[in-house]
């Protein structure tokens, strides 16, 4: 036994193991339920080294447990740390772990016959999880925080950090119980069943709020992702719309300029026809097509007659009138 004591003293002095040991009371009434084995929090005066357990560490522990090839080991006094032949006190399935808002939860272990008798006989009253904040996998890759094992011990490191309500009233600190009852809004005469019911209700409310917050966060994240995804599409549509407007304006301009070049309309009427084309392109374009070429082109002053059936414009009519006046005999003085 002395070599084991020397081993632990040497490890604590050199701080090379990177392992942390915490203990809290065994809750026999929790059988078949989820129990918190690693809490969130800062431990600046921890005997194995100051450290802080954050939510990300809890998530890493849960993920590493689920990826592991073995279930969660419960042993006696951390024997598995130095002996490959250490006896198991119990097991918790690796498939039932949860990274909750206040710590890592696992299913209450199924004890061996010997461990059950020891617990029932009062030989052990506390759990002590062993975890590492930084670890590597078998390939040497960074794996983050891990839970190594959980031991049956009799010297707890934690007292108020872990919820002891499920244990007997005799071992609950009276001051802690008083604070708990005040928090739950219960009278000091509340029974254990009333305390358990109030805790279950509070836990359900907190989980519901957490779930609602997660759902709202997921909805917001989805909305943000959709917005980010459609922004390029909106920009592209706006570009296409602007180009279409430019093409349309150029098309209208070209149609009116062609009508002016073919002497169908006068330049002074350009804006009138542009406005008409914008308002009703089909009807206005039809009217422009029906106007014969040269409809507003003035004839030369030699008096050439316009084409058959074409109505003379005002300039042609004025020119013809002037020519007729020039051919009449002038009165003599």
C-alpha positions in Angstrom: 0.0 0.0 0.0 2.9 2.4 0.7 4.0 2.5 -2.9 0.4 3.6 -3.9 0.7 6.5 -1.3 4.1 7.5 -2.7 2.7 7.3 -6.2 -0.2 9.8 -5.4 2.1 12.1 -3.5 4.5 12.2 -6.4 1.8 12.8 -8.9 0.3 15.7 -6.8 3.7 17.3 -6.4 4.7 17.1 -10.1 1.2 17.8 -11.4 1.8 15.6 -14.4 -1.3 13.5 -14.4 -3.7 16.3 -15.3 -6.4 14.5 -13.5 -8.9 16.0 -11.0 -10.7 14.2 -8.3 -14.0 15.5 -6.9 -16.5 13.7 -4.6 -20.1 14.1 -3.7 -22.6 12.0 -1.8 -24.1 8.8 -3.3 -27.8 9.2 -3.7 -29.4 5.7 -3.5 -32.8 7.1 -4.3 -31.5 8.2 -7.7 -31.3 4.6 -9.0 -32.6 4.6 -12.6 -32.3 8.3 -12.9 -29.8 10.8 -14.3 -27.3 12.1 -11.8 -24.8 15.0 -12.1 -21.2 13.7 -11.9 -19.2 16.8 -13.1 -20.5 20.3 -12.3 -19.7 23.6 -13.9 -17.6 25.9 -11.8 -14.2 27.4 -10.8 -12.0 25.5 -8.4 -9.0 27.8 -7.7 -7.9 25.9 -4.5 -8.4 22.4 -5.8 -5.9 20.0 -4.3 -5.0 18.6 -7.7 -4.6 22.1 -9.3 -6.7 25.2 -10.0 -9.1 24.8 -12.9 -12.4 26.0 -14.3 -15.0 23.7 -15.8 -16.9 25.4 -18.5 -19.9 24.3 -20.7 -17.6 23.4 -23.5 -15.7 21.0 -21.2 -18.9 19.3 -20.3 -19.9 19.0 -24.0 -16.5 17.5 -24.8 -16.8 15.0 -22.0 -20.2 13.9 -23.2 -19.0 13.5 -26.8 -15.9 11.6 -25.8 -18.0 9.2 -23.6 -20.4 8.5 -26.5 -17.5 7.9 -28.9 -15.8 5.5 -26.4 -15.9 1.8 -26.8 -16.7 1.1 -23.2 -19.4 2.1 -20.7 -18.6 4.4 -17.7 -16.7 2.6 -15.0 -17.5 3.0 -11.3 -14.6 1.6 -9.2 -13.4 1.5 -5.6 -11.2 4.4 -4.5 -9.8 5.1 -8.0 -8.2 1.7 -8.2 -8.5 1.7 -12.0 -6.0 4.5 -12.3 -3.1 2.2 -11.2 -4.3 -1.3 -11.8 -5.6 -2.9 -15.0 -7.2 -5.6 -12.8 -9.2 -3.1 -10.6 -12.6 -4.4 -9.6 -15.7 -2.6 -11.0 -18.2 -1.4 -8.5 -20.8 -0.6 -11.2 -21.4 0.6 -14.7 -23.3 3.4 -16.4 -24.2 3.1 -20.1 -22.2 5.4 -22.4 -25.4 5.9 -24.5 -27.2 7.8 -21.7 -25.1 10.9 -21.0 -26.2 14.5 -21.1 -24.4 17.8 -21.2 -26.8 20.0 -19.3 -26.6 23.7 -18.4 -25.2 22.9 -14.9 -23.0 19.9 -15.6 -22.4 16.4 -17.0 -25.2 13.9 -16.2 -25.0 10.1 -16.5 -27.4 7.3 -15.6 -27.2 6.2 -12.0 -24.9 3.1 -12.1 -26.0 -0.5 -11.9 -23.9 -1.7 -9.0 -22.3 -5.1 -8.7 -23.6 -7.3 -5.8 -20.6 -6.5 -3.7 -20.9 -2.8 -4.3 -24.6 -2.8 -3.6 -24.0 -4.5 -0.2 -21.2 -2.0 0.5 -23.4 1.0 -0.3 -26.4 -0.4 1.6 -24.2 -1.2 4.5 -22.9 2.4 4.7 -19.3 1.4 3.7 -19.4 4.0 0.9 -21.4 7.2 0.7 -19.9 9.3 -2.0 -19.0 9.3 -5.7 -15.7 10.8 -6.9 -15.4 11.5 -10.6 -11.9 11.7 -12.3 -11.6 13.9 -15.3 -9.0 15.6 -17.4 -9.4 19.0 -19.0 -7.0 18.3 -21.9 -6.4 14.9 -23.4 -5.4 13.2 -26.6 -7.0 10.2 -28.4 -5.2 7.0 -29.4 -4.0 8.7 -32.6 -2.4 11.5 -30.6 -5.1 14.1 -31.7 -6.4 16.7 -29.3 -9.6 15.3 -27.7 -10.5 18.0 -25.1 -12.0 17.1 -21.7 -12.7 13.5 -20.8 -14.3 11.7 -17.9 -12.0 8.8 -16.9 -14.0 7.0 -14.2 -16.1 7.5 -11.1 -15.1 6.0 -7.8 -16.8 5.0 -4.5 -15.1 7.0 -1.8 -15.8 8.3 1.7 -14.1 11.8 1.7 -16.1 14.2 -0.5 -14.5 17.3 -2.0 -17.8 18.9 -2.9 -20.7 19.6 -0.6 -22.8 22.5 -1.8 -21.7 22.2 -5.4 -23.8 19.0 -5.8 -27.5 18.7 -5.1 -27.9 16.4 -2.1 -31.7 16.6 -1.8 -32.2 13.0 -2.9 -30.2 11.8 0.1 -31.7 11.3 3.5 -32.7 14.3 5.6 -30.2 13.3 8.3 -27.2 13.9 6.1 -28.4 17.2 4.6 -26.9 20.3 5.9 -29.8 22.1 7.8 -28.8 25.5 6.4 -28.7 24.2 2.8 -32.1 22.7 3.3 -33.5 26.0 4.6 -32.2 27.8 1.6 -33.5 25.2 -0.7 -37.0 25.3 0.8 -37.0 29.1 0.5 -35.9 28.8 -3.2 -38.7 26.3 -3.9 -41.2 28.4 -2.0 -42.0 25.5 0.5 -42.6 25.7 4.2 -40.0 24.4 6.6 -42.3 21.5 7.4 -42.3 20.3 3.8 -41.9 16.5 3.4 -39.3 14.8 1.3 -41.9 13.9 -1.3 -43.0 17.6 -1.5 -39.4 18.6 -2.0 -38.8 16.1 -4.7 -42.0 17.1 -6.5 -41.1 20.8 -6.3 -37.6 20.0 -7.6 -38.9 17.9 -10.5 -41.3 20.7 -11.4 -38.5 23.3 -11.2 -36.2 21.2 -13.3 -39.0 20.7 -15.9 -39.6 24.4 -16.1 -35.9 25.1 -16.5 -35.5 22.4 -19.2 -38.6 23.9 -20.9 -37.1 27.3 -20.8 -33.8 26.0 -22.1 -35.5 24.1 -24.9 -37.6 27.2 -25.8 -34.4 29.3 -25.8 -32.7 26.7 -28.0 -35.6 26.5 -30.4 -35.7 30.3 -30.7 -32.0 30.3 -31.2 -32.3 27.7 -33.9 -35.1 29.6 -35.6 -33.1 32.8 -35.5 -30.0 30.9 -36.8 -32.1 29.5 -39.6 -33.6 32.9 -40.5 -30.1 34.4 -40.6 -28.8 31.5 -42.8 -31.8 31.9 -45.2 -31.2 35.7 -45.3 -27.5 35.2 -46.0 -28.4 32.6 -48.7 -30.9 34.8 -50.6 -28.9 38.0 -50.4 -26.9 37.1 -53.6 -30.1 36.1 -55.3 -31.8 39.4 -54.5 -28.7 41.3 -55.6 -28.7 39.3 -58.9 -32.4 40.0 -59.5 -31.8 43.7 -58.8 -29.0 43.7 -61.3 -31.1 41.9 -63.9 -34.0 44.3 -63.3 -31.8 47.3 -63.7 -30.4 45.9 -66.9 -33.9 45.1 -68.2 -34.9 48.7 -67.5 -31.9 50.0 -69.3 -32.6 47.6 -72.3 -36.3 48.7 -72.3 -35.4 52.4 -72.3 -32.9 51.8 -75.1 -35.5 49.9 -77.0 -38.1 52.7 -76.7 -35.5 55.3 -77.6 -34.5 53.3 -80.7 -38.1 52.9 -81.8 -38.9 56.6 -81.6 -35.6 57.6 -83.2 -36.4 55.2 -86.1 -39.8 56.8 -86.5 -38.1 60.2 -86.7 -35.5 59.0 -89.1 -38.2 57.6 -91.4 -40.1 61.0 -91.2 -43.1 59.3 -89.5 -43.1 61.8 -86.6 -41.4 65.1 -85.9 -38.5 65.4 -83.5 -40.5 67.7 -81.3 -42.9 64.9 -80.6 -40.3 62.5 -79.4 -41.1 62.8 -75.7 -44.8 62.4 -76.4 -44.2 59.0 -78.1 -41.7 57.9 -75.5 -44.3 58.4 -72.8 -47.0 56.7 -74.8 -44.7 53.7 -75.4 -44.0 53.4 -71.7 -47.7 53.5 -70.9 -48.9 51.1 -73.6 -46.1 49.8 -75.8 -48.1 47.4 -78.0 -50.7 50.0 -78.9 -48.3 52.8 -79.5 -45.9 50.6 -81.5 -48.8 49.5 -83.7 -49.7 53.2 -84.4 -46.1 54.0 -85.3 -46.0 51.1 -87.7 -49.2 52.3 -89.4 -47.8 55.7 -90.1 -46.3 55.7 -93.6 -42.7 56.6 -94.1 -42.2 60.3 -95.1 -45.6 61.3 -93.6 -44.0 64.5 -92.2 -41.2 65.0 -94.8 -41.7 68.3 -96.7 -41.8 68.2 -100.5 -39.3 70.2 -102.4 -40.4 73.6 -103.6 -40.7 72.5 -107.3 -44.3 71.5 -106.5 -43.9 67.7 -106.9 -47.1 66.0 -105.8 -46.9 63.7 -102.9 -47.6 60.0 -103.3 -51.2 58.9 -104.2 -53.6 58.9 -101.3 -51.2 60.6 -98.9 -52.5 63.6 -97.0 -50.4 66.7 -97.3 -48.8 68.0 -94.2 -48.9 71.7 -93.1 -45.6 72.6 -94.6 -46.5 71.0 -98.0 -49.8 72.9 -98.0 -48.1 76.2 -97.2 -45.6 75.7 -99.9 -48.3 74.8 -102.5 -50.3 78.0 -101.5 -47.2 80.2 -102.0 -46.5 78.7 -105.4 -50.1 79.3 -106.5 -49.9 82.9 -105.5 -46.7 83.4 -107.4 -48.3 82.1 -110.7 -51.3 84.6 -110.5 -51.0 87.9 -112.5 -50.1 90.8 -110.4 -52.4 93.9 -110.4 -51.1 96.9 -112.3 -50.6 100.2 -110.7 
